Amino acid sequence: MNLLYISFPDLNGSEGSSTHVREILRNLSTNNSITVVSPTKYPPNFGSNVIFKRAGYLNIGLLRAFTFSINAFFICFFYLLRNKCDLIYERDHSFGTGCNLSLLFKIPVIMEVNGISNETGVLPKSVAKIMNLILSNRYSCATHIIAVTPKLKEYLQSTYKFPSDKISVVENGANTDLFKPMDRKDVLETLNLDENYKYVCFVGNLAPWQGVEYLIKASPYVLNECPDTKFIIVGKGPKFDELVKLANHLNISQNYLFTGYVDYEKVPLYINASNICAAPFVIERNERIGLSALKLYEYLACGKPVVASKITGIEELLSASNGGISVAPEDACDLGKAIVRLLQDDTLCERMGTNGYKFIRDYHSWKVAAAEVEHISRKFVGNVDKANNS
């Protein structure tokens, strides 16, 4: 297939959205030719099957998305005047550039939806209402929609009254070439970490919905039961300073390592250095559409047992993989007890780690996710070809 892929996230970013796009493109490009329209200045090299065209934007609030949409539209318009394209693939974008192009050029368009408008509640109600009306129109114009969680599919169906077969679910995955089990002793030595301690690790953007404060609040109980424990917090974000202060306030900062930003390629080292990985998500923002959190797939891919909040999507993943324990969200006591249970049972840790690794390898690698996207896409390319020939 010849795909036109429109993506607003910067492909060199450290956010989950950037990782998602990079991995889907990397794996899709194996069998397909892809032209990517993105704001990325210095795109990664995916080989000769991927060509990049840069669409800039004004870096001013809501104008970022709007100006990118305008620039992307004109770049794609002139590209399609000269080149054949089988399908347009657009990561969810409020202004529906791909849908507008689909209507003009009679090319099928798939929209990938990873969240809902105003999910953080920061937009004024009037603006959120207008955006919702635009999205309703764009989604209706889409040939097909790919949602990242089953609960997001349910939300789209109920909100926009779509039939079930208009929406497919393709969950996130892990780069199993990068995130894989490593020799723990070697990794500890590489990171200069004391092998006499056990480590509990969190990886991710330190944003309010991650719930890292509950991990810190659970730490005194964990340290009382398992004093030879340290906690590694990998990542940066708006709550970084607040979390450091909380650890200081609880007088446990000596048991915490806040790494700050870490290159994506080095994240597996910290996961593999750990005995347990944590994902203490809060209910707000997460339960409404469910979660398909990259960190969970990456933890499990490294063969580490996981303790995570009982949020839709997370609970099902841990149950299906037998790779961890789900706990009540926003409950430091329940979180602490689960961590202690694993720290005191090496056999259980090893069994859950092995289960999780095998499950991600077989069912949730990015290779598997990209294959699902390709399978869905080819169905609609085939339908258009048949219609044109009849």
N, C-alpha and C positions, 0 to 999 in steps of 0.2 A: 504494500500500500504506500501511497504518497500522502503523508499527513501534514496538515498545517496546524501547529501546536501553539496556542496563545496562552502565555503564562505571565501573570503579574509578579509573583515572588522573584526576588533576586536569586539567581542560581548559585551565587557564592555566599549566600546568607547562612547563618547557623540555626535558623528556626526550623521547626518541623516541616513547614510548608516548602521551604527550599530543598530540604532533604527529599521530601516526597517527589517533587518534580524531577530532581536530578536522577533519582533511582528509577523512576518510571521511564524517563527518556533513555537512560543508559541501557535498560533492558529491552525497551521497544525498538531501539535502533538496530538490534541484531538482525531483524527480519524486515525492517521497513525504512523508507526514506522519510526524513522528518525535517521540515523547516520550522524553526522555533522563533516566535516573535516575543521578545522579552526585554525588560529594561536593563538587563545585565550588561555591564561594560566589558568585562573580560570573562567570557563564558568558558566553562570547562571544555575539554576536548573529548568528544564522544565518538570520534572517528569520522570517516568520510560520508557516512549516511546521515549526518546531522549538520544542517546549516543554520546559523544564527543571524537574525536581523534585529537590530536594537531599536526599541521604541522608548524614547525618553519621556519624562513627565516633570511637572512643576512640583517640587517637594514642599507643598503647602497643604496640610490637612487633607480634606476631602478632595481637593484639586489633584492630588496624586493619582487617584484612581480614574478620575474623569479625564485628565489630560493624557494619561497613558492610553485610555480607551480610544480617544480621538486619534492619537498618533498611530496606534496599532491598527486601527481601521484603515487608514490611508495606505500604510505599508502593505497590509494584506490585500487591499483592493488592487493596487498596481501589480502586486505579485501574481494574483489570480488572473489578471488580464493576460499574462504572458506564460503562465505555467499551469500544468494539470495538477489537480488535487482531488484525491478520492474522498477525503473526510477532513472536517475541521474539528479539532479537539480543544476545548477551552476550559481551563481550570476556572471554577466559579468566579464570575466577574459581574459586578452590579449592573454594568451598562451593556452587557450582552453583545460585544463586538462580533463574536463568532456567529451569533444568531442573525445579526444584520447581514453579514456576508453570506450566510446560508440562503437567506431569502433572495438576495441579489443574484447569486451564482448557481442556485439550485444544487447545492452540495450539502449532504447530510452533516449535522453538527451534533457532537456529544458534549454536554456540559458536565464537568466534574464538580460536585458540591461537597464542601468540607465543613460547612457550618451554616449558621442562620444569620440573617441581618440583625444587627444591633444585639447580638447575643450577650455583650457585656453591659448593655443598658446605658451606654454613655452618649448616644445620639439623642438630640431633642425628638420628642414624639412626632412632631410634624415632619421632620426629615426622615425619620424611620418609616413613617407611613408612606411617604413618597417612594422611598427605596423599595419598600415591600411591593408597591404597585408595579414598579419597573421590573422587579424580579419575577413577579407573577406573569407578566407579559413575556419576559425572556424565556422563562422555563417552559411556557406554553409553546413557544416557537421552536424549542429544541427538539431535534429528532429523538434523542434519548438522553437520560440523565444517569450519571453514576454517582451514588452516595457512598460515603466512607463508612457508615455504620447502619445496621438494620433499623435502629431507632430514628436515625435521620431520615431514612426512607419513609418510615411511618409518619414522621412530622410533615414531610413534603406532600405525601398523599392526602393527609387530613387537612392541611392548610390550603393547598392549591387544587384539591379534588382531582388528582391524577389517578389514572388506572394503575394497578400494580405493575403491569408489564412495561410501563414507560420508564421505570426506574430499576436499575440493577445496583447491587451492593458489591463493592470491591474494597475490602479492608486494607489497612496499611500492612507493611511488612518490615523485614530486616535485611540488610545487606549481609548475607551469610558468608561472603568472602572476607568481610572485614570483622563482623561481629561473630566470633566463634570461640570455643573454649581454648584457653592458653594455659601453659604451665604457670601455676600461681606463684611458685617460688621465684621463677625468672622475672615475672611481672613485678613482684614486690621489690626485687632488687633493682629493676629498671627505674621504678618510681621512688626508690629510697625510702620504702616503708618498712617498719619493724614487723618481722614475721611472727613475733610473739603475741601480737594482737589479732583479734578478729575484727573485720571491718563490715560496716553497713553503709551502703552506697545509694545516693540519689543523684540522678543525672537529669538536667533539664533547665529550661528558662525559669528563673525564680520569680514567678508571677503569682498573684493571689490565689488563683484556682489550683495551683499545684499542692497547696496544703503542707508545705515543708515545716511550717511552725509546729504542726502536730507531731512531726518526727522529733523535733527538738524538745518539745514538751514531754514526749515519751522517754527521752533519753535518761533522766534521773532514775526511773524505774529499771530500765535496761541495765544501767551501770551498777545499780545496787545488786542485781541478780548476776550480772556478768561483767565484773569490773574491768576485765581485759578486753574491752571493746572500744573501738573508735569509729567515728562517723565521717564519711567523705561526701561533701556536697560539691558536685561538679556542675558549674554553670554560673551565669551572671543573670541579672534581671532587676526589675524595680524593687524587689523586696530584699535584695542582697544585704544592705546595711542593717535593715531591721532584724534580719535573721541572725546576723553576727552579734548584734546587741542582745538579742534574746539568749543566745548561748552564753554570753558574758554574764547576763543577769542571773542565769540559773547556775552559774559557777561551773560550767562544764566545757568551757571553750578549749581547755587543754585536751579534750577528747574529740575535738572537731577540726577537720581540715576543709576550709573553704578554698577551692582551687581557683575560683573565678573562671573566665572563659578558657576553654580547652579546645584545640583543633579537633574536628570531627574524627580524624584518623587516629587520634590518641585516646578517644573516649573508651574504646574497648579495653585498654590497659587498666583503667580505673575499675571498670566493671569486673574484669577478671581478677583483680587484686582483692576483691571483696568476697565475703562469705554469703552475704544476703544483699538483695537490692530492694529498695522501697519506692512506692508510688502512692503517697497519702493524699490523693485528690480530695477536694471538697465537693459538696453537693452542687452548689451554685454554679451555673454555666455548664456543668458536666453531665448531670443526670438528664437534662431536658432532651438531648439528642444522642446520648450515649458517647462512649469513648472508643477510639481505636488508636491508642497512644503509642507513638513510636518507641518510647523508652521501654514499654513492656515487652515488645517484640525483640528489642535489642538485648535487654536483660536475659530473656529466656534463650536467645540465640547463643549467648555466651555460656549457657549451662548453669545459670545462677537461680536459686529459688527466690521467689518474689513475695513480698507482703504488700498488698495494695488495697485501696478502698473498694468497698462493695458497690461499685458504680456499674450501671448497665454497660455491657461491652467488656469491661475489665473482669467482672465476676465470671462471665461466660468463658472468657479466654483462659482464666486460671483453672476453671472446672474442666474444660475440654482438654487442656494440656496436662492437667495434674502437676502443674509446675509451680504452685505457690498457694498462699493462704489469703483469702479476702477477709477484710475486717470492716467494722462499722466506720463509715466516714466521719471525720471530725471527732474521733474518739481516741485520745492519746493513750488511754488505759488499754483499750482493745488492741491498738497498734503495738504498744510495748509488750504485751503478753505474747503476741504472735511472733515478734522478733526474738524474744527470749526463748520461746519454744524451739525455734530453729537453731539458735545459737547453741543450745544445749543438746542438740540431736544431730550429730554429723551424718548419721546414716540417712535420716529423713532429708537433710539438705542435699545430699548426693543423689538420692532417688528423684527428688523433685527437679533438681538441676538437669539430670539426664532426660527426664520426661519432657521438660520444656524445650531443651535443645532439639530433640528429635521431632517434636511437634512443629516448631518453627521451620526447621529444615525442610520438612515434608509439605507443609501447608501454608506457611506465611513468609516465605522469602519474597523479596521484591521481584525475583524472576517469575514466581507464581502469580503475583499481583499483576505484573505487566502482561503475562500470558492471558489473564482474564480480560484485561482491557482490550487486548488485540482481538480476542475471540468475539467480544461484544461488538467491536468496531467493524469487523469483517462482515457481520450479519447485515449491517446497514449499508455497507458498500455494495454487497451482493444484491440487496433489494433495489438499490438505485440502478445498478447495471441492468437488472431484469426489466425494470420499468422503462428504461431508455430503449431497450431492444424490442419491446412489445409494440 
